[in-house]
Amino acid sequence: MTTDSLGNPVTLREAGSLGAVNDFVEGFIACEARIVHILDIAETDTSPLVQACCAALHMFAESGQAASNAAPFIARAQAGLADAAISARERRWVAAVAAWVAGDLPRAMALHEEQAREYPRDLASLKLGQYHLFNAGNSPGMLRLALQALPASADVPYMHGMAAFAWEQCHLLPQAEAAARHAIALRHKEPWAHHALAHVLLTQGRLREGLDFMRAVSPSWTGLNSFMLTHNWWHTALFALEFDRPDEVLALYDQQVWGVARDYSQDQIGAVSLLARLELAGVDVGPRWEDVANHLTKRGVDLVLPFLDLQYLYGLARAGRPQADTLLAHIEAHAVQPQTAAVWRDVALPAARGLLAHARGDHAQAVRQLGSALPRMLEVGGSHAQRDLFEQIHLDALVRSGQWVGAQNLLQQRANAQPESQRLARQARELQQRLGLAVDAMSAA
């Protein structure tokens, strides 16, 4: 029986395809660019596993065309299941990817959880299941999936990295740090574990440690996919931003965060998020919004994940593009469709209206709309660190609309939780002065 590099059964039409299959599996869990090698054998190996992997790769584009691009591959994969030699693992993998292409994410997630129980070393399935759960805001599901597979996959460093991020998203930070450090001890080049540990250090306010750590491990970020490369540099920039180093953060933006794959969804939202945070910190970002918007306009209207569309909208609006209104109109229409998930209507729609209002200077409206959405923003997906952007914009809108009492209540709590943050300390002092508080006298007392 042929197996992949993790010991999972594979049924291939061509013996020479195994290398590309292993590149897909290992590239996926290691966040490496070699995952795309599976496309090189799409025409020569029609086995269900290969075709389903190609379909998944197209779906990772996170674009409005992804499902139609994936459809021919998943159709070939399903047709090939008539072969009785295809293993139960491969059949479930095909079914899970087919459910994703069809938009049936609850079924896809259920199949990935079943796979974790039956084939706990199918870590590509596990990571894909975590991806879907992450986008649904279901961090306990991410952790449950990891814990099911961990005993059988404890020798694989990437397994511990996946567990670490799930622990962190569940706010179980000591467990997250331990898992991340164990992954890195097994393999220094484990960028997902680096990423998980960056989350822990940021959340715990260990900012200097976080910045030093990310810079120390950054030489190992070679051969990665654009998301993992730019996202880890994005995390590095967040640490630097807390120390009020605008020139350093702008340099990271220009050299590391933006420009690797400008047409890719995750690279685009990383750029939008970092530019927005710079502006919220009082930094002039110059003409950089224009370049980002030039690429956002090419997307048209995706409506694939609300978390993505909210940031596309804000980027378009900050660049003054009319396509921001077009995107909002499509979100409004999509949100009221009977078959659309309630998260679009109850969370994404008011958040979109609030973000557009903030980008255009209507701060009172931004406070109202974002204030109604924030308690449920978990449901749009994204990580704690990523969703913090929406809270920062809401806080900025409170300040700019003169609602200083409410702003002080939120801002001082944030500053207390991040005592090393020079940015938050500065903003807290500025707000106290607006409120007529003699901070120096208070400190002396």
QUISULCOR-V698293 format. One record per pair of residues at least 4 apart in sequence whose ideal C-beta (glycine too) atoms are under 8 Angstrom apart, sorted by sequence separation. I is the first residue (numbers start at 1). GAP is how many residues later the second one is. D is the distance in Angstrom with one decimal. If there is no record, write none. Layout:
# QUISULCOR-V698293
i->[I	I]
gap->[GAP	GAP]
d->[D	D]
This chain:
# QUISULCOR-V698293
i->[3	4	13	17	18	19	20	21	22	23	24	25	26	27	37	38	41	46	47	48	49	50	51	52	53	54	55	56	61	62	65	66	67	70	71	72	73	74	75	76	77	86	87	88	89	90	91	92	93	94	95	96	97	98	100	104	105	106	107	108	109	110	111	112	113	114	115	116	122	123	124	125	126	127	128	129	130	131	132	134	138	139	140	141	142	143	144	145	146	149	150	156	157	158	159	160	161	162	163	164	165	166	168	172	173	174	175	176	177	178	179	180	181	182	183	184	186	190	191	192	193	194	195	196	197	198	199	200	202	206	207	208	209	210	211	212	213	214	217	224	225	226	227	228	229	230	231	232	233	234	235	236	237	238	239	241	245	246	247	248	249	250	251	252	253	254	255	258	264	265	266	267	268	269	270	271	272	273	274	275	276	277	279	285	287	288	289	290	291	292	293	294	295	304	305	306	307	308	309	310	311	312	313	314	315	317	322	323	324	325	326	327	328	329	330	331	332	333	336	340	342	343	344	345	346	347	348	349	350	351	352	353	354	355	356	358	362	363	364	365	366	367	368	369	370	373	382	383	384	387	388	389	390	391	392	393	394	395	396	397	399	403	404	405	406	407	408	409	410	411	412	413	414	415	421	422	423	424	425	426	427	428	429	430	431	433	438	439	440	441	3	12	27	45	46	61	81	86	99	100	133	134	136	154	167	168	201	202	224	240	241	252	253	254	262	263	278	279	304	316	335	340	343	344	357	358	382	398	399	432	437	3	4	12	26	27	60	80	99	116	119	120	133	153	154	167	184	200	201	261	262	279	302	303	334	357	398	415	418	433	2	3	27	28	59	115	183	221	260	278	302	316	317	380	432	1	2	10	26	27	42	58	59	61	99	100	133	134	167	168	201	202	221	240	241	316	357	358	398	399	2	12	27	41	42	99	116	133	150	167	183	184	201	240	258	335	336	357	378	398	415	2	27	81	115	116	149	150	183	184	257	275	302	334	335	377	414	415	429	10	23	24	58	59	96	97	115	165	221	313	316	354	355	23	38	42	58	96	99	130	133	164	167	181	198	201	221	237	240	258	353	354	357	358	395	398	415	2	24	81	112	116	146	150	164	180	184	257	258	275	299	331	335	354	377	411	415	4	23	24	56	112	115	179	180	218	257	275	313	335	354	23	38	39	55	58	96	130	164	198	218	237	312	313	354	355	395	2	38	54	55	78	95	96	112	113	129	130	146	147	163	164	180	181	197	198	236	237	258	296	353	354	374	395	411	412	4	5	8	20	21	77	112	146	179	180	257	275	331	332	354	373	374	411	4	19	20	39	55	161	214	218	253	309	313	331	351	6	38	54	55	92	96	126	160	161	164	194	233	237	296	297	350	351	354	391	395	5	20	74	77	78	109	112	126	143	146	160	176	177	180	194	236	237	272	296	350	370	374	408	411	4	5	20	36	52	77	108	145	176	214	215	253	271	331	35	51	52	55	92	93	160	161	214	253	293	309	350	351	51	74	92	109	126	142	143	160	176	177	194	233	234	292	293	296	350	351	370	371	408	17	74	108	109	142	143	159	176	233	268	272	297	328	370	407	408	16	51	52	158	210	211	214	249	253	293	296	301	306	327	328	348	51	89	92	123	143	157	160	230	289	293	297	301	347	351	14	17	70	74	92	105	109	122	139	142	143	157	165	173	194	229	230	268	292	296	303	346	366	367	370	404	408	17	21	48	49	100	113	120	121	142	164	168	211	230	250	268	293	303	328	366	21	24	48	51	89	93	96	109	116	120	143	157	158	161	164	167	188	191	210	211	249	289	290	301	347	351	14	17	20	46	48	71	88	89	120	123	139	140	157	162	165	169	173	191	230	258	289	346	347	367	404	405	13	14	42	70	93	97	105	113	117	120	121	139	155	161	165	168	173	189	229	230	268	303	325	366	367	404	13	21	48	93	96	100	109	113	116	120	121	130	158	161	164	168	188	207	211	246	263	324	347	348	399	12	13	17	24	47	48	89	92	96	112	116	120	123	126	157	160	164	184	189	191	195	202	250	258	262	343	347	363	364	13	46	67	158	161	165	198	226	249	258	265	363	367	12	48	67	113	121	123	127	130	134	158	161	168	207	226	231	246	250	253	263	324	355	358	363	366	11	67	123	126	130	157	192	195	199	202	207	230	234	238	241	343	367	11	12	13	191	195	198	202	227	230	237	241	244	246	265	306	343	363	364	11	12	48	52	59	191	194	198	201	226	269	273	276	306	310	317	355	358	363	10	123	227	231	234	238	265	269	272	279	309	313	317	351	354	358	195	226	227	230	234	241	272	275	354	357	49	52	56	59	191	198	226	306	310	314	318	48	52	55	59	269	272	276	306	310	313	314	317	48	51	55	265	268	269	272	275	309	313	317	354	49	53	56	268	271	314	49	52	306	310	314	48	52	55	272	268	310	11	56	307	11	306	307	11	305	306	307	11	305	10	9	311	11	307	314	9	10	307	310	8	9	29	29	28	25	29	25	28	24	28	8	277	280	8	273	276	280	7	8	6	277	6	273	276	280	6	269	276	29	30	29	29	281	6	238	6	235	30	31	30	31	30	29	135	135	242	243	242	243	244	242	243	244	242	243	203	242	203	241	242	244	202	199	199	199	34	33	35	32	33	32	33	31	32	33	31	31	31	27	63	61	62	61	62	207	205	208	205	207	169	205	206	207	169	205	205	64	63	64	64	64	66	63	64	62	64	63	137	62	137	62	136	137	137	136	62	135	134	134	134]
gap->[4	4	4	4	4	4	4	4	4	4	4	4	4	4	4	4	4	4	4	4	4	4	4	4	4	4	4	4	4	4	4	4	4	4	4	4	4	4	4	4	4	4	4	4	4	4	4	4	4	4	4	4	4	4	4	4	4	4	4	4	4	4	4	4	4	4	4	4	4	4	4	4	4	4	4	4	4	4	4	4	4	4	4	4	4	4	4	4	4	4	4	4	4	4	4	4	4	4	4	4	4	4	4	4	4	4	4	4	4	4	4	4	4	4	4	4	4	4	4	4	4	4	4	4	4	4	4	4	4	4	4	4	4	4	4	4	4	4	4	4	4	4	4	4	4	4	4	4	4	4	4	4	4	4	4	4	4	4	4	4	4	4	4	4	4	4	4	4	4	4	4	4	4	4	4	4	4	4	4	4	4	4	4	4	4	4	4	4	4	4	4	4	4	4	4	4	4	4	4	4	4	4	4	4	4	4	4	4	4	4	4	4	4	4	4	4	4	4	4	4	4	4	4	4	4	4	4	4	4	4	4	4	4	4	4	4	4	4	4	4	4	4	4	4	4	4	4	4	4	4	4	4	4	4	4	4	4	4	4	4	4	4	4	4	4	4	4	4	4	4	4	4	4	4	4	4	4	4	4	4	4	4	4	4	4	4	4	4	4	4	5	5	5	5	5	5	5	5	5	5	5	5	5	5	5	5	5	5	5	5	5	5	5	5	5	5	5	5	5	5	5	5	5	5	5	5	5	5	5	5	5	6	6	6	6	6	6	6	6	6	6	6	6	6	6	6	6	6	6	6	6	6	6	6	6	6	6	6	6	6	7	7	7	7	7	7	7	7	7	7	7	7	7	7	7	8	8	8	8	8	8	8	8	8	8	8	8	8	8	8	8	8	8	8	8	8	8	8	8	8	9	9	9	9	9	9	9	9	9	9	9	9	9	9	9	9	9	9	9	9	9	10	10	10	10	10	10	10	10	10	10	10	10	10	10	10	10	10	10	11	11	11	11	11	11	11	11	11	11	11	11	11	11	12	12	12	12	12	12	12	12	12	12	12	12	12	12	12	12	12	12	12	12	12	12	12	12	13	13	13	13	13	13	13	13	13	13	13	13	13	13	13	13	13	13	13	13	14	14	14	14	14	14	14	14	14	14	14	14	14	14	15	15	15	15	15	15	15	15	15	15	15	15	15	15	15	15	16	16	16	16	16	16	16	16	16	16	16	16	16	16	16	16	16	16	16	16	16	16	16	16	16	16	16	16	16	17	17	17	17	17	17	17	17	17	17	17	17	17	17	17	17	17	17	18	18	18	18	18	18	18	18	18	18	18	18	18	19	19	19	19	19	19	19	19	19	19	19	19	19	19	19	19	19	19	19	19	20	20	20	20	20	20	20	20	20	20	20	20	20	20	20	20	20	20	20	20	20	20	20	20	21	21	21	21	21	21	21	21	21	21	21	21	21	21	22	22	22	22	22	22	22	22	22	22	22	22	22	22	23	23	23	23	23	23	23	23	23	23	23	23	23	23	23	23	23	23	23	23	23	24	24	24	24	24	24	24	24	24	24	24	24	24	24	24	24	25	25	25	25	25	25	25	25	25	25	25	25	25	25	25	25	26	26	26	26	26	26	26	26	26	26	26	26	26	26	27	27	27	27	27	27	27	27	27	27	27	27	27	27	27	27	27	27	27	27	27	27	27	27	27	27	27	28	28	28	28	28	28	28	28	28	28	28	28	28	28	28	28	28	28	28	29	29	29	29	29	29	29	29	29	29	29	29	29	29	29	29	29	29	29	29	29	29	29	29	29	29	30	30	30	30	30	30	30	30	30	30	30	30	30	30	30	30	30	30	30	30	30	30	30	30	30	30	31	31	31	31	31	31	31	31	31	31	31	31	31	31	31	31	31	31	31	31	31	31	31	31	31	31	32	32	32	32	32	32	32	32	32	32	32	32	32	32	32	32	32	32	32	32	32	32	32	32	32	33	33	33	33	33	33	33	33	33	33	33	33	33	33	33	33	33	33	33	33	33	33	33	33	33	33	33	33	33	34	34	34	34	34	34	34	34	34	34	34	34	34	35	35	35	35	35	35	35	35	35	35	35	35	35	35	35	35	35	35	35	35	35	35	35	35	36	36	36	36	36	36	36	36	36	36	36	36	36	36	36	36	36	37	37	37	37	37	37	37	37	37	37	37	37	37	37	37	37	37	37	38	38	38	38	38	38	38	38	38	38	38	38	38	38	38	38	38	38	38	39	39	39	39	39	39	39	39	39	39	39	39	39	39	39	39	40	40	40	40	40	40	40	40	40	40	41	41	41	41	41	41	41	41	41	41	41	42	42	42	42	42	42	42	42	42	42	42	42	43	43	43	43	43	43	43	43	43	43	43	43	44	44	44	44	44	44	45	45	45	45	45	46	46	46	46	47	70	72	72	73	74	74	74	75	75	75	75	76	76	77	78	78	79	79	79	80	80	80	80	81	81	94	95	96	98	98	99	99	100	100	111	112	112	113	113	113	113	114	114	115	115	116	116	116	116	117	117	117	127	128	129	133	142	147	147	150	150	160	160	161	161	162	163	170	172	176	177	178	178	178	179	179	179	180	180	181	181	182	182	182	182	183	184	185	186	189	190	190	191	191	192	192	193	193	193	194	196	197	198	202	203	203	204	204	211	212	212	213	213	214	214	214	214	215	215	216	235	236	236	237	238	238	239	239	240	240	241	241	242	242	243	243	243	244	245	246	246	247	248	249]
d->[5.1	4.9	7.1	6.0	6.2	6.4	6.6	6.5	5.6	5.1	6.1	6.8	5.6	7.8	7.9	7.1	4.6	7.3	6.9	6.0	6.4	6.6	6.5	6.4	6.5	6.8	6.5	6.7	7.4	6.4	5.5	6.1	6.4	5.8	6.1	6.6	6.4	6.3	6.4	6.4	7.3	5.1	7.0	6.3	6.4	6.4	6.3	6.2	6.5	6.1	6.4	6.7	6.5	6.2	7.7	6.4	6.1	6.4	6.3	6.5	6.4	6.4	6.3	6.6	7.0	6.2	5.4	5.9	6.5	6.1	6.4	6.2	6.4	6.5	6.9	6.3	5.9	6.6	6.5	7.6	6.7	6.6	6.2	6.3	6.6	6.2	6.5	7.0	6.0	5.2	6.1	7.7	6.6	6.4	6.5	6.2	6.8	6.6	6.2	6.4	6.3	6.5	7.4	6.1	6.2	6.4	6.2	6.2	6.1	6.3	6.5	6.4	6.3	6.6	6.8	6.1	7.4	6.6	6.2	6.5	6.3	6.4	6.9	6.8	6.3	6.2	6.1	6.2	7.8	5.7	6.4	6.3	6.0	6.4	6.4	6.1	6.5	6.2	7.5	4.4	7.0	5.8	5.5	6.3	6.8	6.1	6.7	6.7	6.4	6.7	7.1	6.6	6.1	7.0	7.4	7.1	6.1	6.0	6.4	6.5	6.4	6.3	5.8	5.1	4.8	6.8	7.9	7.1	6.7	6.5	6.3	6.6	6.4	5.9	6.3	6.2	6.2	6.3	6.4	6.5	6.2	6.4	6.3	6.8	7.2	6.7	5.9	6.5	7.4	6.2	6.2	7.6	7.7	6.3	7.0	6.2	7.3	6.2	6.1	6.7	6.3	6.3	6.2	6.2	6.6	7.2	6.8	6.1	6.4	6.3	6.6	6.4	6.3	6.4	5.9	6.0	7.2	7.4	7.4	5.0	5.3	5.0	4.7	5.7	7.6	6.1	6.0	6.6	6.1	6.2	6.3	6.3	6.4	6.3	6.4	7.4	6.3	6.5	6.7	6.1	5.7	5.6	6.8	6.7	5.9	6.1	4.0	6.9	6.5	7.2	6.1	6.4	6.4	6.3	6.3	6.4	6.7	6.7	6.1	5.9	7.5	5.9	6.0	6.8	6.7	5.7	5.8	7.0	6.6	6.3	6.2	6.5	6.4	7.6	6.2	6.2	6.4	6.1	6.5	6.5	6.4	6.3	6.5	6.8	6.5	7.2	6.2	6.3	6.4	6.3	5.9	4.6	4.4	4.7	6.4	4.6	5.7	5.8	4.3	6.8	4.3	7.5	7.7	6.8	4.6	6.4	4.3	7.2	4.4	4.8	7.8	6.0	5.7	7.5	6.3	7.9	4.2	8.0	7.7	4.4	6.2	7.0	6.1	6.3	4.1	6.4	4.9	4.4	6.7	4.2	6.7	5.8	5.3	6.4	7.1	6.9	7.6	7.1	7.2	7.5	7.2	7.9	7.4	4.2	7.8	7.5	5.5	8.0	7.4	4.9	7.2	6.0	6.9	6.2	5.7	7.3	7.6	6.7	5.4	7.4	7.2	6.3	4.2	5.2	5.0	5.4	4.8	7.5	6.0	5.3	6.6	5.0	4.0	7.6	4.8	5.7	5.2	7.0	7.4	3.2	6.8	5.6	7.0	7.2	4.2	4.7	4.1	6.1	4.3	3.8	5.6	5.7	5.6	4.8	5.0	3.9	3.9	3.8	5.3	4.7	7.3	7.1	7.7	6.1	7.1	4.0	7.0	4.7	6.2	3.6	7.8	5.2	3.5	5.1	7.1	4.2	6.4	4.2	7.3	3.9	4.1	6.5	7.4	6.1	4.4	5.4	6.6	7.9	3.7	7.1	8.0	5.1	7.5	5.9	4.2	5.2	5.6	5.8	6.0	5.9	4.4	5.4	4.3	5.1	7.9	7.7	7.4	7.4	6.0	5.6	6.5	7.1	7.4	6.5	6.5	4.8	4.0	5.0	6.5	4.7	6.9	5.0	5.8	7.9	5.8	6.7	7.9	5.0	6.7	7.5	7.4	4.7	6.3	7.5	6.0	7.2	7.6	7.8	7.1	6.4	5.4	6.8	7.4	5.9	7.6	4.5	7.4	5.6	4.4	5.8	6.4	7.1	6.7	7.7	5.7	7.1	4.5	7.4	4.2	4.3	7.5	6.8	7.4	7.7	7.7	7.3	6.2	6.3	5.1	4.4	7.3	6.8	4.7	5.9	4.0	6.8	3.9	5.9	3.7	7.3	7.5	4.3	6.4	6.3	3.2	7.2	5.4	6.6	5.7	7.8	7.7	6.4	5.6	5.5	6.1	6.3	5.2	7.1	5.4	7.2	4.7	3.8	4.5	7.0	6.7	5.8	6.3	6.6	7.9	5.3	4.4	3.5	6.5	6.1	6.1	5.7	5.7	4.6	7.9	4.7	6.9	4.8	2.8	4.1	7.4	4.1	5.6	6.9	6.4	6.3	7.8	7.6	6.4	5.5	5.6	7.7	5.1	6.5	3.9	7.6	6.7	7.0	7.3	6.6	7.5	6.0	7.0	6.4	6.3	4.4	4.2	5.6	7.0	5.8	4.9	6.7	6.3	7.7	5.8	7.8	5.2	7.1	4.6	6.2	6.5	7.9	7.9	6.4	6.1	7.5	7.4	6.3	6.0	7.1	7.0	7.4	4.8	7.3	6.0	6.4	6.9	6.9	7.7	6.3	6.2	5.4	7.3	6.5	6.0	7.9	5.8	5.4	6.1	4.8	6.6	7.1	7.3	7.7	7.4	7.8	6.1	6.6	5.4	5.0	5.1	6.8	4.7	6.3	6.6	6.5	7.0	5.0	4.3	4.3	7.1	5.9	6.3	4.8	4.0	7.0	6.1	5.2	5.0	5.3	7.5	3.9	3.7	7.4	4.9	5.1	3.7	5.2	5.2	5.6	7.9	4.4	7.9	6.6	6.5	5.4	4.9	5.1	5.7	6.1	4.0	6.2	7.8	5.2	5.3	6.8	7.9	6.3	5.6	4.2	6.0	7.1	7.9	4.4	4.2	7.1	7.9	6.8	6.6	7.4	7.5	7.8	7.6	6.9	8.0	7.9	7.1	7.7	3.8	6.9	7.5	7.0	7.6	4.7	6.9	6.7	6.8	3.4	5.2	5.9	5.1	6.9	7.1	7.5	7.9	5.0	7.9	5.5	7.6	8.0	6.6	6.2	5.2	7.7	6.5	5.2	8.0	7.7	5.2	6.2	7.0	7.4	6.3	8.0	7.0	6.7	6.7	6.2	6.1	4.3	6.8	7.9	7.6	8.0	7.7	6.4	7.3	7.8	7.8	5.4	3.8	7.4	7.1	6.2	5.1	7.1	5.8	7.1	6.7	4.9	4.3	6.8	7.2	7.3	6.8	8.0	5.2	3.9	7.8	3.8	7.8	5.2	5.7	7.8	7.3	7.4	4.7	6.1	6.2	4.8	5.6	4.5	4.7	7.2	5.9	7.3	7.6	5.8	7.3	6.3	7.2	4.7	7.8	6.2	3.7	6.0	3.8	6.7	6.9	8.0	6.3	5.8	5.3	7.7	4.2	6.6	6.4	4.7	5.5	7.4	7.9	4.6	6.9	4.9	7.9	7.9	7.0	7.4	5.6	7.2	5.7	4.9	8.0	4.0	4.2	4.7	6.3	4.1	6.1	7.8	7.9	5.2	7.9	3.8	5.7	5.5	4.7	7.1	4.1	5.9	7.1	7.3	7.0	5.8	4.3	3.8	5.3	6.2	6.5	3.7	3.8	5.6	6.0	5.5	7.4	6.7	6.1	6.1	5.3	5.8	6.6	6.0	5.7	6.1	7.7	6.1	5.5	6.1	7.7	7.8	6.8	4.8	5.9	6.4	7.9	5.1	6.7	7.1	7.7	7.8	5.9	7.4	7.3	7.3	7.6	4.8	7.7	5.7	7.8	7.7	4.7	6.1	5.3	6.7	8.0	7.1	7.3	4.3	7.5	7.1	8.0	4.3	5.7	5.0	7.7	7.9	7.3	7.7	6.5	6.1	7.8	7.4	8.0	6.2	7.4	5.0	3.7	6.8	7.1	7.3	7.2	7.0	7.4	7.6	5.3	7.9	7.7	5.9	7.2	6.2	6.6	6.7	7.3	7.2	6.7	7.7	6.5	7.0	7.5	4.8	8.0	6.2	4.5	6.5	7.5	7.2	7.8	5.1	5.7	4.2	7.0	6.9	5.3	5.8	7.0	7.3	4.3	7.9	6.2	6.2	4.2	4.6	6.6	6.9	5.7	7.9	7.5	8.0	6.1	7.8	8.0	5.7	7.8	6.3	6.4	5.9	6.5	7.2	6.6	7.1	4.0	5.7	7.4	4.1	6.0	7.3	7.4	7.9	5.9	4.5	7.8	7.1	5.5	5.3	6.5	7.7	5.3	6.5	7.5	6.7	5.3	6.0	6.1	7.4	7.6	7.4	7.8	4.8	5.8	5.0	5.8	5.9	7.8	5.5	7.1	5.6	4.6	5.1	5.8	4.5	5.3	6.4	4.2	6.0	7.2	3.7	5.9	5.8	7.6	3.5	7.5	8.0	7.8	5.5	7.6	7.4	4.0	7.3	7.3	6.2	6.3	7.6	6.6	8.0	7.3	7.1	7.5	7.9	7.4	4.5	7.9	6.0	5.7	5.0	7.5	6.1	8.0	7.3	6.9	7.2	6.8	4.5	5.4	4.4	4.2	5.2	7.7	7.2	4.5	6.3	6.0	7.9	4.3	7.8	6.1	7.6	7.9	5.9	7.0	8.0	7.5	5.9	7.2	5.0	6.4	5.0	7.2	5.4	4.8	5.9	7.0	7.7	6.0	6.5	5.2	5.9	6.7	6.0	6.9	5.5	5.2	4.7	6.7	7.3	5.2	7.8	5.3	6.1	7.9	7.0	7.7	5.9	4.2	7.4	5.4	7.7	6.9	7.0	7.3	7.7	5.3	7.6	5.7	7.9	8.0	5.6	7.1	6.8	8.0	6.9	7.8	4.5	4.3	5.4	5.3	6.7	7.5	6.8	5.3	7.8	6.3	7.3	6.6	6.0	6.7	7.1	5.9	7.0	5.9	6.8	5.2	6.5	5.8	5.0	5.4	6.5	7.8	5.7	7.4	3.7	7.7	6.9	7.6	4.1	7.3	7.4	7.0	6.1	6.1	4.6	4.3	6.5	6.0	7.6	6.4	6.9	5.9	7.4	7.6	6.9	6.4	6.8	4.3	7.1	5.6	7.0	7.4	6.5	6.7	4.2	5.4	4.7	6.6	7.5	6.8	5.5	6.4	6.4	4.0	6.2	8.0	7.7]
